[in-house]
Amino acid sequence: MSEQYVLKYIDLLIFIVFALFEGWREAAKDAHGGSNTNYPYNVHLYYLPIRVLVSIVCVSFNFLSIKSALLLLLSYALVFPFWHDGAYYVTRKALEPHNPLLMDYHWFGESSTTTAKISLSAPGRVLFFTIGLIIYAGYEFWQYLVLVDI
């Protein structure tokens, strides 16, 4: 197995852990009185640059062409909500188990009070996750077939 191939999966693992961490972090902030309604601005706008930067760093481990890098970035963007939102809902409910507003919070839960600019329903997150995996798997299969970067 080539070094580049190993790096590809390490960066995917790093990205998934980052998405989970972002969900945990936001849940802890909101559970301790830091909900977005307490801020005069939408804090999600401040989360976006770090998420984009981490995605670019993860993809850059692979030494890809621009086309390949954009495919992987698209794949990462599509799977991010599944990991992030799932971690958010599970963590938020764990931190506030007696809060009646959070009774339906679980991995496939949904929020009616989010201030995020883009918020997907649970089926939407699963659909995006599936499309992201298909893109990633298709890219990997293409790499296996031609053994070159597209």
C-alpha positions as CSV (number, residue, x, y, z in Angstrom):
1,M,0.0,0.0,0.0
2,S,1.5,3.3,-1.0
3,E,2.2,6.1,1.4
4,Q,-0.2,8.4,-0.5
5,Y,-3.0,5.8,-0.2
6,V,-2.5,5.6,3.6
7,L,-2.5,9.4,3.9
8,K,-5.9,9.5,2.1
9,Y,-7.6,7.5,4.7
10,I,-5.8,9.2,7.6
11,D,-7.1,12.6,6.3
12,L,-10.6,11.2,6.0
13,L,-10.5,9.9,9.5
14,I,-9.2,13.3,10.7
15,F,-12.0,15.0,8.9
16,I,-14.7,12.8,10.4
17,V,-13.2,13.3,13.9
18,F,-13.2,17.1,13.2
19,A,-16.8,17.0,12.2
20,L,-17.7,15.0,15.4
21,F,-15.7,17.5,17.5
22,E,-17.5,20.4,15.9
23,G,-20.8,18.8,16.8
24,W,-19.7,18.2,20.4
25,R,-18.3,21.7,20.7
26,E,-21.5,23.4,19.5
27,A,-23.6,21.2,21.8
28,A,-21.5,22.1,24.8
29,K,-21.7,25.8,23.9
30,D,-25.5,25.7,23.5
31,A,-26.1,23.5,26.6
32,H,-24.3,26.0,28.8
33,G,-26.2,29.1,27.8
34,G,-24.3,29.9,24.6
35,S,-27.1,29.4,22.2
36,N,-27.1,31.5,19.1
37,T,-30.0,33.6,20.4
38,N,-27.6,35.1,23.0
39,Y,-25.3,36.6,20.3
40,P,-26.0,39.7,18.2
41,Y,-24.7,37.8,15.1
42,N,-24.9,34.4,13.6
43,V,-22.0,32.4,15.0
44,H,-22.2,29.9,12.2
45,L,-20.6,32.5,9.9
46,Y,-17.5,32.3,12.1
47,Y,-17.5,28.5,12.1
48,L,-17.4,28.2,8.3
49,P,-13.8,29.5,7.6
50,I,-12.3,27.0,10.1
51,R,-14.3,24.2,8.5
52,V,-13.2,25.1,5.0
53,L,-9.6,25.4,6.1
54,V,-9.6,22.0,7.8
55,S,-11.2,20.4,4.7
56,I,-8.6,21.9,2.5
57,V,-5.8,20.8,4.8
58,C,-7.2,17.2,4.8
59,V,-7.5,17.1,1.1
60,S,-4.0,18.5,0.6
61,F,-2.6,15.4,2.2
62,N,-3.3,13.6,-1.0
63,F,-1.3,15.7,-3.5
64,L,-4.1,15.8,-6.0
65,S,-4.9,17.6,-9.2
66,I,-7.4,20.5,-8.8
67,K,-10.2,18.4,-10.2
68,S,-9.6,15.5,-7.8
69,A,-9.2,17.9,-4.8
70,L,-12.6,19.5,-5.7
71,L,-14.2,16.1,-5.9
72,L,-12.9,15.2,-2.4
73,L,-13.9,18.6,-1.0
74,L,-17.4,18.1,-2.4
75,S,-17.5,14.6,-0.8
76,Y,-16.4,16.0,2.5
77,A,-18.9,18.9,2.4
78,L,-21.7,16.4,1.8
79,V,-20.8,14.0,4.6
80,F,-20.1,16.8,7.2
81,P,-23.7,17.4,8.3
82,F,-24.3,13.7,9.0
83,W,-21.3,13.5,11.5
84,H,-21.6,17.0,12.9
85,D,-25.4,17.1,13.4
86,G,-25.6,13.6,14.8
87,A,-22.8,14.3,17.3
88,Y,-24.6,17.6,18.2
89,Y,-28.0,16.1,18.9
90,V,-26.6,13.1,20.9
91,T,-24.3,15.4,23.0
92,R,-26.9,18.0,23.6
93,K,-29.3,15.5,24.9
94,A,-26.6,13.9,27.1
95,L,-25.7,17.3,28.6
96,E,-29.3,18.2,29.3
97,P,-31.1,14.9,29.8
98,H,-34.1,16.5,31.6
99,N,-34.8,19.3,29.2
100,P,-38.2,18.6,27.7
101,L,-37.3,20.5,24.5
102,L,-34.6,18.0,23.7
103,M,-36.5,14.8,24.2
104,D,-36.4,14.1,20.4
105,Y,-32.7,14.7,20.1
106,H,-30.9,11.6,18.9
107,W,-28.4,10.9,16.0
108,F,-31.2,11.5,13.5
109,G,-32.9,14.3,15.4
110,E,-33.9,17.7,14.0
111,S,-34.0,21.2,15.4
112,S,-36.7,23.7,14.9
113,T,-34.7,26.5,16.4
114,T,-31.4,26.4,14.5
115,T,-29.9,29.6,13.2
116,A,-27.7,27.8,10.7
117,K,-28.0,29.2,7.1
118,I,-28.2,25.6,5.8
119,S,-30.0,23.1,8.0
120,L,-30.8,19.7,6.7
121,S,-33.6,17.4,7.9
122,A,-32.5,13.9,9.0
123,P,-33.4,12.3,5.6
124,G,-31.5,15.2,3.9
125,R,-28.4,14.5,6.0
126,V,-28.6,10.8,5.1
127,L,-29.1,11.6,1.4
128,F,-26.1,14.0,1.4
129,F,-24.0,11.5,3.3
130,T,-24.9,8.8,0.8
131,I,-24.1,11.0,-2.2
132,G,-20.8,12.0,-0.5
133,L,-19.9,8.4,0.0
134,I,-20.8,7.5,-3.6
135,I,-18.6,10.4,-4.9
136,Y,-15.7,9.3,-2.6
137,A,-16.1,5.6,-3.5
138,G,-16.4,6.4,-7.2
139,Y,-13.3,8.5,-7.0
140,E,-11.5,5.6,-5.2
141,F,-12.7,3.1,-7.7
142,W,-11.5,5.3,-10.6
143,Q,-8.1,5.6,-8.9
144,Y,-8.0,1.8,-8.6
145,L,-8.9,1.3,-12.3
146,V,-6.5,3.8,-13.8
147,L,-3.9,4.1,-11.1
148,V,-3.5,7.8,-11.9
149,D,-4.9,11.0,-10.6
150,I,-7.9,12.4,-12.6
